[in-house]
């Protein structure tokens, strides 16, 4: 696979990784699971239990495991054609996926901010 194809794969494959990691750790559809994991990450009797459940509350942490799953499914390697290519691809995918999630949060905050400003302006006009 050429370097261009690898980069296309890198930036494309990071999209579903970011989507899965964000959805599981933040969205309403997994709220009960998230709350359960937050509670267990705080009250687990062993450090291993606390850390295991913490993985499902942190999008950055969880994105590593989602990335491993996607690497197994796609067998994507970056730069090198052996096991080192998997390691490079793994960290690069986590990095790009987390960039995407950071951009998503910024956009989401800006939209919320605009919505609040619009709502306040409408309230002024209606008063």
N, C-alpha and C positions, 0 to 999 in steps of 0.2 A: 504494500500500500504506500502510495506516495505521501510526502509530508503534507501536501495540500489536503489530500483525502483524510489523513489522520487528524488534521486540525478541524476539518468539517465534522468528523465524527466526535471529536472532543467537545466542541461547542454545541453540537446537537444532542449528544448523549447526556450532557449536563442538565438539559432542560427537564427530562422526566425524572432525573435524580432529585433535582431541586423541588419539583412538583410533589413527588412522593414524600420527601423529607418534610417539607413545609406542611402538607396536608395532615400527615400523621401527628405532627407535634403542635399544630396551631389551630386547625380548622374545627368548626362546630361538629362535624360528622364524627370526629373521634374525641369529643369533649369528655365523655365518661371514662374512656380509656386513659386519656391524658390526666384527668383528675386522680384516677386510681394510681397511676404511675408516679405522679407528684407526691401523693401521700406515702406510697411505699418507698420512694427515694429518700424521704425524710425519716420514716419510722422503721425501716428495715433493721433487723437485729444484727446483721453482719454487713461489713463494708461491701462485700461482693453483691449482696442483694440490693443495697442502696445504689451502687454504681450501675447495676444492671437496669433497674427501673429508671434511673436518671437518663439513660440513653434514649428513652422514648419521650423525654421532655425537652431535649435540646436538639434543635434542627442541625446544628453543626456536627454534634456527636452522631446523631442518627444518620446523617448523610454519608458517613464512612461505611456504615453497614449496607445502606442502599447501594452505594457505589460498588461494594464487593459483590452484591447480588447481580448488578448490571454487568460487571466484568465477567462473571461466570456465564451469564446468559449470552453475552455478545462476543466474548473472547477478545475484546479490544485491547491492543497494546499500543504504546506510544513510544516512538523513536527506536526502540530495540525490539527484536523479534523473539526474545526469550523471556524468562520469568522477570527480568528487570524491567521489561516493557510494561508488564502488569503493574508493578510498583509505581513506576513513573506515571502511568495512566491513572492509577487510583488516586494519587495525591493531586494530580492536575484536574481530574474530574471533580473532586471534593472542592478544590479551590474555585473552579468556574461555577459550580452549582451554588456555592455560598455567595459568590458575586451576584448571581442571578437572584438569590433570595434577598440579599441586601438591597438590590435595585427594586425588587417587588415591595419591600417594606417602605422604602422612600416614596415610591409612587403611591402606595396605599395611604401613607400619612398626608401627602400633598392633596390627594383626592378628598380625604376627610376634612382637611383644613379648608379647602375650597367650599365644601358642602356647608361647613359651619359658618363661614363668611357669608355665603349666599343666604343661608337661613336668617342670620342676623339682619342682613340688608332687607330681606322680605318682611321681617318683623317691624323694622323701622318704617317701611312704606305703608304697612297695614295699620300702624298706630296713629 
